Amino acid sequence: MLLIKLLNKPAANMSTERSLLIHFDTKTGQHTVEAEGFEGLSCLEATQVIEEALGVVKESDRTYKPEAQTNTVSTTNSVQARQKH
């Protein structure tokens, strides 16, 4: 297993450090991209470029952390975003 961690130090108006974790299974070729420290669905924007570079991501392949869970679904060009009312 290979892990790449990209860090973004917090700006003055941010309370936590944000990071992207990219997991590669060297035996199977499977990969996952995980976002930490992002609020709501901002993680989708942060991971989109990496996910597209690694291959197509289907909505059914996504796992949402509790802080990103919301009620409704709206669709944009290439990302489905869930938004609270």
Secondary structure, 3 states (H helix, E strand, C coil): CEEEEEEECCCCCCCCCEEEEEEECCCCCCEEEEEECCCCCHHHHHHHHHHHHHCCCCHHHCCCCHHHCCCEEEECCCCEEEECC
